[in-house]
């Protein structure tokens, strides 16, 4: 059986939101499936006879289409993992992936860009919000009412909404919003998002009922912030005051370091650590290659809290294609082993899993730069150095050895509490 890529990033009649990994998968695919009707003429021409699309497609037809091929792709708008399917008609992305794997296929996830941000840009709306304000992509309003309940909850409790959903949901969305927000709330409706005939309706919620009913997919609704709502900061975000006096919020960055040639135990620990870190709202920084680096990024992608940009790979080469398939953002440093200092310097905390000589250098750089170092229960230099100080320039020691879950808790806590330092070299 072959490899089936679940590729996100279709924006209207373009692939502008796809990563280079996703574009490569689409180029190689012998068969491309798009489970909807709203795919533009330009993309239909690009894929040609390789493309099968339409709302009438069933899971069985998709499985049949991929039978006997070496490489195929399922194309989605935005992030594939948030596609919840059409109950009784077409499965969610997760369910379809499981069915393909049960049939002997290998599934590859290729994330896509945020359609929420594209919707904001298309609406021309200036949402003067901080990181802690929520941009919500709701599930389709189908099925057992879960989607309706979540939309109603978000509408009444969140500072900002950006809603993207399947066809025929506009009228009900208007009812939910009009029951949760003032009819004076400013709203922008972006219809045919990313298409050549994209257009925007703007006005007060109470004036736009007809436009909600007439939504043409792919569409989005941007709802302005509620100024009276209190903003709450996510637990794994930092708050800094920059030299210009402005405050900045960002996610805690944790560098996961370890060997490209690791034991099965170390690989399992790294994958669990990556998932647990993203569960806590952290970003993963690695050397971008295989072994521990790939396992940590793969685990990060499996987290239910994963968002695009949560995995960063700093390569030793000049070629972005050398990165493992789970890296969202790739830095092709061309610095060979010297890139190890970039990995350590880019993080708030460094977590070491196993490790050989290269990992030892990253631990040493982290120690010199004042970054906390956490050792995961494993072999190699992480186990050797746990509980020790490398020299007398610092008062602390390398934390551990800890289990992956304990290490994730420790990294998130240390990252939140770390204060910028100026150190002598």
VOPAGU-2260 file (C-alpha; in pm, 1 decimal, decimal comma):
REM VOPAGU-2260
SITE   aa  ch    i         X         Y         Z
SITE  UNK   A    0       0,0       0,0       0,0
SITE  UNK   A    1     103,8     361,5     -49,6
SITE  UNK   A    2     148,0     688,7     138,0
SITE  UNK   A    3    -154,3     919,4     162,2
SITE  UNK   A    4     -86,4    1281,5     257,4
SITE  UNK   A    5    -355,2    1485,3     433,7
SITE  UNK   A    6    -267,3    1831,0     301,9
SITE  UNK   A    7    -402,0    2157,6     441,2
SITE  UNK   A    8    -372,9    2504,4     295,8
SITE  UNK   A    9    -614,0    2533,4       3,2
SITE  UNK   A   10    -726,7    2897,7       1,6
SITE  UNK   A   11   -1000,4    2957,4    -251,3
SITE  UNK   A   12    -848,3    2880,2    -590,2
SITE  UNK   A   13    -490,0    2871,4    -463,9
SITE  UNK   A   14    -255,3    2661,7    -251,3
SITE  UNK   A   15    -118,5    2972,3     -78,5
SITE  UNK   A   16    -169,0    2823,5     267,6
SITE  UNK   A   17      15,4    2496,5     200,5
SITE  UNK   A   18     363,7    2427,1     336,3
SITE  UNK   A   19     649,4    2316,6     111,9
SITE  UNK   A   20     595,4    1965,1     248,3
SITE  UNK   A   21     229,7    1974,2     143,6
SITE  UNK   A   22     309,3    2112,8    -201,0
SITE  UNK   A   23     560,6    1832,9    -259,8
SITE  UNK   A   24     301,9    1574,1    -157,9
SITE  UNK   A   25      41,6    1722,2    -394,7
SITE  UNK   A   26     289,7    1731,9    -680,9
SITE  UNK   A   27     378,6    1363,2    -636,8
SITE  UNK   A   28      23,0    1241,4    -574,5
SITE  UNK   A   29    -125,5    1008,0    -832,8
SITE  UNK   A   30    -473,5    1078,1    -696,3
SITE  UNK   A   31    -598,6    1391,6    -515,2
SITE  UNK   A   32    -926,9    1394,6    -321,9
SITE  UNK   A   33   -1110,2    1711,0    -215,2
SITE  UNK   A   34   -1426,9    1638,1      -9,0
SITE  UNK   A   35   -1624,3    1944,5    -116,6
SITE  UNK   A   36   -1764,4    2131,4    -417,1
SITE  UNK   A   37   -1595,4    2471,0    -380,2
SITE  UNK   A   38   -1266,7    2416,5    -560,4
SITE  UNK   A   39   -1179,1    2674,4    -824,2
SITE  UNK   A   40   -1119,4    2634,9   -1195,9
SITE  UNK   A   41    -746,2    2703,8   -1166,5
SITE  UNK   A   42    -688,1    2420,4    -920,5
SITE  UNK   A   43    -910,0    2186,1   -1118,3
SITE  UNK   A   44    -689,4    2259,3   -1418,2
SITE  UNK   A   45    -369,3    2209,6   -1217,3
SITE  UNK   A   46    -468,8    1868,2   -1084,1
SITE  UNK   A   47    -640,9    1756,7   -1403,9
SITE  UNK   A   48    -748,1    1393,6   -1414,8
SITE  UNK   A   49    -576,7    1323,9   -1084,1
SITE  UNK   A   50    -852,8    1514,7    -898,2
SITE  UNK   A   51   -1176,3    1375,0    -762,3
SITE  UNK   A   52   -1394,7    1612,9    -564,1
SITE  UNK   A   53   -1751,3    1678,9    -450,6
SITE  UNK   A   54   -1980,0    1661,6    -149,3
SITE  UNK   A   55   -2124,4    1337,3    -281,2
SITE  UNK   A   56   -1797,3    1150,0    -223,6
SITE  UNK   A   57   -1810,2     871,8      35,7
SITE  UNK   A   58   -1536,7     715,2     243,4
SITE  UNK   A   59   -1563,5     392,3      44,3
SITE  UNK   A   60   -1509,0     581,5    -279,9
SITE  UNK   A   61   -1199,9     747,6    -134,2
SITE  UNK   A   62   -1059,1     413,1     -19,8
SITE  UNK   A   63   -1125,4     268,6    -366,3
SITE  UNK   A   64    -959,0     569,0    -532,7
SITE  UNK   A   65    -637,8     511,4    -336,3
SITE  UNK   A   66    -631,7     136,8    -397,0
SITE  UNK   A   67    -312,0      29,7    -571,2
SITE  UNK   A   68    -139,3     369,5    -581,5
SITE  UNK   A   69     195,4     454,4    -422,1
SITE  UNK   A   70     125,7     819,3    -336,0
SITE  UNK   A   71    -200,9    1007,0    -294,7
SITE  UNK   A   72    -338,3    1313,9    -118,0
SITE  UNK   A   73    -654,6    1440,4      50,1
SITE  UNK   A   74    -676,4    1820,0      21,2
SITE  UNK   A   75    -835,2    2043,8     286,4
SITE  UNK   A   76    -880,1    2415,4     343,9
SITE  UNK   A   77    -682,9    2516,4     652,8
SITE  UNK   A   78    -566,9    2255,3     903,6
SITE  UNK   A   79    -675,1    1896,8     817,0
SITE  UNK   A   80    -706,2    1787,0    1180,4
SITE  UNK   A   81    -992,7    2029,5    1250,6
SITE  UNK   A   82   -1210,6    1888,9     969,4
SITE  UNK   A   83   -1492,5    1722,0    1160,8
SITE  UNK   A   84   -1667,6    1566,9     863,0
SITE  UNK   A   85   -2033,8    1552,7     766,4
SITE  UNK   A   86   -2216,2    1297,9     985,4
SITE  UNK   A   87   -2373,2    1025,7     776,0
SITE  UNK   A   88   -2201,9    1157,7     462,0
SITE  UNK   A   89   -1825,8    1191,3     498,8
SITE  UNK   A   90   -1590,0    1107,3     789,3
SITE  UNK   A   91   -1368,4    1341,2     983,4
SITE  UNK   A   92   -1005,2    1361,4     879,6
SITE  UNK   A   93    -902,8    1155,0    1183,5
SITE  UNK   A   94   -1154,9     881,3    1103,6
SITE  UNK   A   95   -1057,8     870,0     735,8
SITE  UNK   A   96    -690,3     848,1     832,2
SITE  UNK   A   97    -764,9     555,6    1063,7
SITE  UNK   A   98    -955,6     378,1     786,0
SITE  UNK   A   99    -666,7     424,6     543,9
SITE  UNK   A  100    -414,3     296,5     799,7
SITE  UNK   A  101    -635,1      -5,6     869,2
SITE  UNK   A  102    -618,6     -77,6     495,2
SITE  UNK   A  103    -238,9     -78,0     502,9
SITE  UNK   A  104    -169,0     279,4     392,0
SITE  UNK   A  105      74,4     514,0     562,3
SITE  UNK   A  106     -79,6     853,5     649,4
SITE  UNK   A  107     127,7    1172,3     639,7
SITE  UNK   A  108     -10,3    1494,6     793,7
SITE  UNK   A  109      81,2    1819,7     615,0
SITE  UNK   A  110     -55,3    2113,8     811,6
SITE  UNK   A  111    -202,7    2427,2     653,9
SITE  UNK   A  112    -208,5    2796,0     739,7
SITE  UNK   A  113    -464,2    2970,3     957,7
SITE  UNK   A  114    -776,9    3054,8     758,2
SITE  UNK   A  115    -883,4    3261,6    1055,1
SITE  UNK   A  116    -605,3    3512,9     989,9
SITE  UNK   A  117    -682,0    3512,0     617,5
SITE  UNK   A  118   -1043,7    3593,8     699,2
SITE  UNK   A  119    -939,0    3886,7     918,2
SITE  UNK   A  120    -709,2    4017,7     644,9
SITE  UNK   A  121    -978,2    3979,0     379,0
SITE  UNK   A  122   -1228,4    4167,7     594,1
SITE  UNK   A  123    -979,0    4450,0     639,9
SITE  UNK   A  124   -1060,7    4451,7    1008,8
SITE  UNK   A  125    -809,0    4582,5    1260,1
SITE  UNK   A  126    -851,6    4363,4    1564,8
SITE  UNK   A  127    -633,1    4535,3    1820,4
SITE  UNK   A  128    -602,0    4228,2    2035,9
SITE  UNK   A  129    -328,9    4061,4    2234,2
SITE  UNK   A  130    -226,7    3697,2    2204,4
SITE  UNK   A  131    -460,0    3592,2    2480,0
SITE  UNK   A  132    -768,1    3695,7    2282,8
SITE  UNK   A  133    -925,2    3395,4    2120,0
SITE  UNK   A  134    -956,5    3333,9    1748,0
SITE  UNK   A  135   -1203,6    3047,8    1731,9
SITE  UNK   A  136   -1254,6    2816,9    1433,2
SITE  UNK   A  137   -1577,7    2639,9    1510,9
SITE  UNK   A  138   -1680,6    2289,3    1400,7
SITE  UNK   A  139   -1960,1    2246,4    1146,6
SITE  UNK   A  140   -2306,7    2299,8    1290,3
SITE  UNK   A  141   -2415,4    1943,2    1231,1
SITE  UNK   A  142   -2487,4    1627,0    1421,2
SITE  UNK   A  143   -2575,4    1597,5    1786,4
SITE  UNK   A  144   -2567,0    1968,1    1869,6
SITE  UNK   A  145   -2205,8    1977,7    1990,0
SITE  UNK   A  146   -2116,1    2235,3    1725,0
SITE  UNK   A  147   -2413,8    2453,8    1812,5
SITE  UNK   A  148   -2331,8    2438,0    2183,4
SITE  UNK   A  149   -1965,0    2525,6    2127,8
SITE  UNK   A  150   -2049,9    2817,9    1902,0
SITE  UNK   A  151   -2300,4    2956,0    2152,3
SITE  UNK   A  152   -2046,8    2918,3    2433,3
SITE  UNK   A  153   -1767,1    3089,0    2238,0
SITE  UNK   A  154   -1997,8    3366,8    2121,4
SITE  UNK   A  155   -2082,9    3464,6    2477,0
SITE  UNK   A  156   -1743,2    3415,8    2643,6
SITE  UNK   A  157   -1465,9    3497,2    2394,7
SITE  UNK   A  158   -1322,1    3832,2    2299,4
SITE  UNK   A  159   -1297,7    3762,6    1925,8
SITE  UNK   A  160   -1458,4    3504,6    1701,1
SITE  UNK   A  161   -1354,4    3391,1    1356,5
SITE  UNK   A  162   -1587,9    3119,4    1235,0
SITE  UNK   A  163   -1537,7    2889,0     939,6
SITE  UNK   A  164   -1780,0    2606,8     871,3
SITE  UNK   A  165   -1946,0    2386,0     616,7
SITE  UNK   A  166   -2229,6    2477,2     384,3
SITE  UNK   A  167   -2583,6    2572,3     488,7
SITE  UNK   A  168   -2494,0    2680,5     842,6
SITE  UNK   A  169   -2531,4    3057,7     803,7
SITE  UNK   A  170   -2893,4    3098,8     912,5
SITE  UNK   A  171   -2845,8    2901,9    1231,2
SITE  UNK   A  172   -2516,9    3077,1    1306,0
SITE  UNK   A  173   -2700,3    3410,5    1287,6
SITE  UNK   A  174   -2958,3    3287,8    1540,9
SITE  UNK   A  175   -2688,8    3177,6    1783,5
SITE  UNK   A  176   -2485,5    3495,8    1750,0
SITE  UNK   A  177   -2786,9    3725,7    1773,6
SITE  UNK   A  178   -2883,3    3549,3    2095,2
SITE  UNK   A  179   -2533,5    3585,2    2242,3
SITE  UNK   A  180   -2421,9    3929,9    2130,3
SITE  UNK   A  181   -2573,3    4273,7    2098,4
SITE  UNK   A  182   -2741,9    4337,0    1764,0
SITE  UNK   A  183   -2512,4    4641,3    1741,0
SITE  UNK   A  184   -2199,7    4418,6    1730,7
SITE  UNK   A  185   -1987,6    4494,8    1425,0
SITE  UNK   A  186   -1957,6    4193,7    1195,5
SITE  UNK   A  187   -1775,5    4122,0     868,7
SITE  UNK   A  188   -1890,6    3837,1     643,8
SITE  UNK   A  189   -1627,9    3720,5     394,9
SITE  UNK   A  190   -1794,9    3512,9     126,3
SITE  UNK   A  191   -1604,1    3297,1    -124,6
SITE  UNK   A  192   -1285,8    3339,5      81,3
SITE  UNK   A  193    -976,9    3329,9    -140,3
SITE  UNK   A  194   -1174,0    3302,7    -467,1
SITE  UNK   A  195   -1162,8    3549,7    -754,0
SITE  UNK   A  196   -1518,0    3659,5    -669,2
SITE  UNK   A  197   -1448,1    3705,7    -296,6
SITE  UNK   A  198   -1659,2    3979,4    -141,0
SITE  UNK   A  199   -1722,2    4124,5     203,8
SITE  UNK   A  200   -2039,9    4241,3     375,4
SITE  UNK   A  201   -1991,0    4457,8     683,4
SITE  UNK   A  202   -2234,5    4607,7     926,5
SITE  UNK   A  203   -2417,0    4551,7    1252,7
SITE  UNK   A  204   -2528,4    4200,0    1340,3
SITE  UNK   A  205   -2894,0    4297,9    1344,6
SITE  UNK   A  206   -2872,5    4421,8     983,1
SITE  UNK   A  207   -2705,6    4117,0     828,1
SITE  UNK   A  208   -2953,9    3832,2     873,3
SITE  UNK   A  209   -3016,4    3796,8     498,3
SITE  UNK   A  210   -2642,4    3787,0     424,2
SITE  UNK   A  211   -2595,0    3504,8     677,0
SITE  UNK   A  212   -2863,4    3306,3     499,1
SITE  UNK   A  213   -2702,3    3361,1     157,9
SITE  UNK   A  214   -2344,3    3260,7     246,9
SITE  UNK   A  215   -2148,0    3121,6     -46,5
SITE  UNK   A  216   -1873,1    2879,1      53,0
SITE  UNK   A  217   -1596,5    2903,6     146,7
SITE  UNK   A  218   -1705,8    3172,7     389,5
SITE  UNK   A  219   -1611,1    3323,6     720,5
SITE  UNK   A  220   -1759,1    3557,2     978,5
SITE  UNK   A  221   -1537,2    3794,0    1175,9
SITE  UNK   A  222   -1696,1    3922,2    1495,9
SITE  UNK   A  223   -1544,6    4227,2    1661,4
SITE  UNK   A  224   -1409,4    4204,3    2018,5
SITE  UNK   A  225   -1626,5    4266,8    2321,0
SITE  UNK   A  226   -1441,7    4538,2    2515,8
SITE  UNK   A  227   -1609,2    4450,7    2843,6
SITE  UNK   A  228   -1470,0    4096,4    2846,5
SITE  UNK   A  229   -1171,1    4030,4    3066,6
SITE  UNK   A  230    -869,0    3884,5    2893,4
SITE  UNK   A  231    -700,5    3585,9    3050,6
SITE  UNK   A  232    -343,6    3489,5    2960,9
SITE  UNK   A  233    -273,8    3131,4    2855,8
SITE  UNK   A  234     -72,9    2944,9    3121,4
SITE  UNK   A  235     234,9    2877,3    2906,4
SITE  UNK   A  236     276,5    3225,6    2762,1
SITE  UNK   A  237     541,3    3473,9    2867,3
SITE  UNK   A  238     482,1    3840,9    2936,3
SITE  UNK   A  239     777,6    4066,1    2871,3
SITE  UNK   A  240     840,8    4437,3    2878,7
SITE  UNK   A  241    1057,7    4536,5    2585,5
SITE  UNK   A  242    1305,3    4827,7    2590,3
SITE  UNK   A  243    1050,0    5051,1    2417,8
SITE  UNK   A  244     807,1    4991,6    2704,7
SITE  UNK   A  245     564,6    4779,1    2502,4
SITE  UNK   A  246     451,4    4446,3    2640,2
SITE  UNK   A  247     473,0    4127,2    2435,9
SITE  UNK   A  248     316,3    3784,5    2486,8
SITE  UNK   A  249     454,4    3467,6    2335,2
SITE  UNK   A  250     460,6    3093,8    2392,1
SITE  UNK   A  251     732,5    2926,5    2596,9
SITE  UNK   A  252     991,4    2777,8    2357,6
SITE  UNK   A  253    1151,1    2449,4    2462,1
SITE  UNK   A  254    1447,4    2305,5    2272,2
SITE  UNK   A  255    1433,6    1926,1    2268,3
SITE  UNK   A  256    1783,7    1797,4    2200,3
SITE  UNK   A  257    1910,1    1444,9    2147,3
SITE  UNK   A  258    2079,1    1215,8    1900,8
SITE  UNK   A  259    1973,8    1140,1    1545,6
SITE  UNK   A  260    2068,2     778,2    1632,9
SITE  UNK   A  261    1866,1     702,5    1944,1
SITE  UNK   A  262    1733,1     396,1    2124,0
SITE  UNK   A  263    1368,5     295,0    2102,0
SITE  UNK   A  264    1318,0     403,9    2464,1
SITE  UNK   A  265    1465,5     746,1    2401,1
SITE  UNK   A  266    1251,6     789,9    2088,3
SITE  UNK   A  267     935,2     699,7    2279,4
SITE  UNK   A  268    1029,0     942,3    2559,0
SITE  UNK   A  269    1095,3    1221,4    2307,3
SITE  UNK   A  270     760,5    1167,7    2134,7
SITE  UNK   A  271     573,9    1175,4    2465,2
SITE  UNK   A  272     768,1    1485,3    2572,9
SITE  UNK   A  273     681,7    1668,6    2250,3
SITE  UNK   A  274     311,2    1595,2    2290,1
SITE  UNK   A  275     307,2    1690,3    2660,0
SITE  UNK   A  276     490,3    2018,3    2592,8
SITE  UNK   A  277     239,1    2127,3    2327,7
SITE  UNK   A  278     -42,3    2017,5    2558,8
SITE  UNK   A  279      97,3    2283,6    2794,1
SITE  UNK   A  280     104,4    2552,4    2526,3
SITE  UNK   A  281     477,0    2535,7    2444,5
SITE  UNK   A  282     657,9    2561,9    2109,9
SITE  UNK   A  283     913,8    2291,2    2023,5
SITE  UNK   A  284    1257,0    2384,4    1883,5
SITE  UNK   A  285    1482,4    2105,7    1752,1
SITE  UNK   A  286    1772,1    2050,9    1515,6
SITE  UNK   A  287    1517,5    1957,7    1248,8
SITE  UNK   A  288    1658,7    1618,1    1148,6
SITE  UNK   A  289    1572,6    1260,3    1252,1
SITE  UNK   A  290    1591,2    1056,3    1570,8
SITE  UNK   A  291    1502,9    1246,8    1887,4
SITE  UNK   A  292    1435,1    1563,7    1684,5
SITE  UNK   A  293    1178,3    1397,2    1459,9
SITE  UNK   A  294    1017,3    1203,7    1745,8
SITE  UNK   A  295     964,4    1521,3    1949,7
SITE  UNK   A  296     807,3    1701,8    1653,2
SITE  UNK   A  297     587,8    1402,5    1572,3
SITE  UNK   A  298     465,4    1397,1    1930,9
SITE  UNK   A  299     399,0    1771,8    1917,8
SITE  UNK   A  300     183,8    1728,4    1607,6
SITE  UNK   A  301     -21,6    1457,8    1784,5
SITE  UNK   A  302    -125,5    1691,6    2066,9
SITE  UNK   A  303    -488,6    1799,8    2078,7
SITE  UNK   A  304    -353,9    2152,1    2146,5
SITE  UNK   A  305    -131,4    2154,4    1837,7
SITE  UNK   A  306    -138,4    2465,7    1618,6
SITE  UNK   A  307      64,5    2542,3    1309,7
SITE  UNK   A  308     402,8    2686,3    1405,7
SITE  UNK   A  309     440,7    2472,1    1719,2
SITE  UNK   A  310     741,2    2284,6    1573,8
SITE  UNK   A  311    1057,4    2465,3    1463,2
SITE  UNK   A  312    1359,8    2296,6    1306,1
SITE  UNK   A  313    1702,6    2465,5    1287,7
SITE  UNK   A  314    1894,5    2269,4    1023,5
SITE  UNK   A  315    2272,8    2239,7     992,2
SITE  UNK   A  316    2240,1    2262,4     611,7
SITE  UNK   A  317    2126,9    2522,0     359,3
SITE  UNK   A  318    1848,6    2296,0     226,9
SITE  UNK   A  319    1499,0    2327,0     385,2
SITE  UNK   A  320    1397,6    1992,7     232,9
SITE  UNK   A  321    1639,4    1819,5     471,9
SITE  UNK   A  322    1396,5    1881,7     759,3
SITE  UNK   A  323    1183,6    1599,8     894,1
SITE  UNK   A  324     822,1    1604,0     781,4
SITE  UNK   A  325     689,9    1721,2    1118,1
SITE  UNK   A  326     867,0    2061,2    1120,3
SITE  UNK   A  327     628,3    2353,3    1060,5
SITE  UNK   A  328     895,0    2622,5    1043,0
SITE  UNK   A  329    1239,1    2543,8     901,4
SITE  UNK   A  330    1553,2    2753,6     949,4
SITE  UNK   A  331    1819,7    2639,0     700,6
SITE  UNK   A  332    2121,1    2778,9     887,6
SITE  UNK   A  333    2401,6    2629,9     676,4
SITE  UNK   A  334    2614,7    2641,5     993,2
SITE  UNK   A  335    2679,8    2267,0    1032,2
SITE  UNK   A  336    2746,5    2184,2    1400,0
SITE  UNK   A  337    2755,8    2554,6    1488,3
SITE  UNK   A  338    2377,3    2555,7    1451,7
SITE  UNK   A  339    2365,5    2387,7    1795,0
SITE  UNK   A  340    2412,1    2725,4    1960,8
SITE  UNK   A  341    2114,2    2859,5    1763,7
SITE  UNK   A  342    1896,5    2575,5    1893,7
SITE  UNK   A  343    1990,7    2649,6    2254,2
SITE  UNK   A  344    1967,5    3027,8    2215,7
SITE  UNK   A  345    1622,6    3011,9    2051,7
SITE  UNK   A  346    1467,3    2844,4    2354,9
SITE  UNK   A  347    1364,1    2945,8    2704,5
SITE  UNK   A  348    1442,7    2596,0    2833,3
SITE  UNK   A  349    1644,5    2303,7    2691,3
SITE  UNK   A  350    1523,3    1945,7    2745,7
SITE  UNK   A  351    1780,7    1672,6    2675,5
SITE  UNK   A  352    1678,3    1317,6    2585,9
SITE  UNK   A  353    1968,8    1072,3    2578,2
SITE  UNK   A  354    2234,7    1224,2    2359,9
SITE  UNK   A  355    2581,9    1189,8    2217,3
SITE  UNK   A  356    2856,6    1448,3    2157,8
SITE  UNK   A  357    2632,5    1688,2    1964,0
SITE  UNK   A  358    2377,7    1687,8    2246,0
SITE  UNK   A  359    2656,7    1751,4    2495,0
SITE  UNK   A  360    2749,4    2067,9    2303,5
SITE  UNK   A  361    2387,0    2187,8    2309,4
SITE  UNK   A  362    2368,1    2128,6    2685,5
SITE  UNK   A  363    2693,1    2323,0    2728,1
SITE  UNK   A  364    2567,3    2612,5    2514,3
SITE  UNK   A  365    2240,6    2621,7    2711,8
SITE  UNK   A  366    2433,1    2626,3    3039,1
SITE  UNK   A  367    2657,8    2910,2    2918,9
SITE  UNK   A  368    2360,9    3112,3    2788,9
SITE  UNK   A  369    2172,1    3084,4    3115,8
SITE  UNK   A  370    1898,4    2855,4    2988,2
SITE  UNK   A  371    1756,0    2601,1    3234,2
SITE  UNK   A  372    1836,5    2243,8    3132,2
SITE  UNK   A  373    1606,8    1948,6    3204,0
SITE  UNK   A  374    1720,9    1586,6    3162,7
SITE  UNK   A  375    1460,6    1328,9    3062,6
SITE  UNK   A  376    1500,1     981,2    3214,1
SITE  UNK   A  377    1707,2     815,9    2944,5
SITE  UNK   A  378    2057,9     710,7    2851,4
SITE  UNK   A  379    2349,5     915,5    2718,0
SITE  UNK   A  380    2462,9    1255,7    2838,8
SITE  UNK   A  381    2118,6    1351,2    2972,7
SITE  UNK   A  382    2137,5    1071,1    3229,1
SITE  UNK   A  383    2505,7    1133,7    3298,2
SITE  UNK   A  384    2464,4    1503,8    3377,1
SITE  UNK   A  385    2127,4    1503,0    3558,1
SITE  UNK   A  386    2151,4    1666,1    3899,5
SITE  UNK   A  387    2495,2    1814,7    3829,2
SITE  UNK   A  388    2633,2    2161,4    3761,0
SITE  UNK   A  389    2861,8    2193,8    3458,7
SITE  UNK   A  390    3075,1    2459,5    3630,6
SITE  UNK   A  391    3055,8    2731,1    3894,7
SITE  UNK   A  392    2912,3    3011,0    3682,5
SITE  UNK   A  393    2557,0    2918,4    3788,8
SITE  UNK   A  394    2393,5    2835,8    4119,1
SITE  UNK   A  395    2153,8    2574,3    3982,5
SITE  UNK   A  396    2199,0    2224,6    3840,6
SITE  UNK   A  397    2065,3    2028,7    3545,6
SITE  UNK   A  398    1715,6    1920,9    3650,7
SITE  UNK   A  399    1627,9    1552,7    3654,7
SITE  UNK   A  400    1630,0    1282,4    3557,3
SITE  UNK   A  401    1253,6    1319,6    3505,2
SITE  UNK   A  402     984,6    1127,1    3321,0
SITE  UNK   A  403     856,0    1290,0    2998,7
SITE  UNK   A  404     541,1    1415,3    3174,6
SITE  UNK   A  405     738,1    1548,8    3471,9
SITE  UNK   A  406     988,6    1708,0    3234,0
SITE  UNK   A  407     710,0    1884,3    3042,0
SITE  UNK   A  408     569,6    2028,4    3365,7
SITE  UNK   A  409     917,8    2138,9    3469,9
SITE  UNK   A  410     998,4    2298,2    3131,6
SITE  UNK   A  411     670,5    2491,8    3119,2
SITE  UNK   A  412     721,1    2621,7    3473,5
SITE  UNK   A  413    1087,2    2714,8    3423,2
SITE  UNK   A  414    1009,3    2881,9    3090,5
SITE  UNK   A  415     733,0    3097,4    3236,0
SITE  UNK   A  416     951,7    3207,1    3524,3
SITE  UNK   A  417    1275,8    3265,6    3335,9
SITE  UNK   A  418    1405,1    3622,8    3339,1
SITE  UNK   A  419    1628,3    3753,1    3056,1
SITE  UNK   A  420    1993,2    3769,4    3157,9
SITE  UNK   A  421    2309,5    3928,2    3025,0
SITE  UNK   A  422    2597,5    3683,7    3073,4
SITE  UNK   A  423    2972,0    3711,1    3042,9
SITE  UNK   A  424    3129,5    3463,5    2800,1
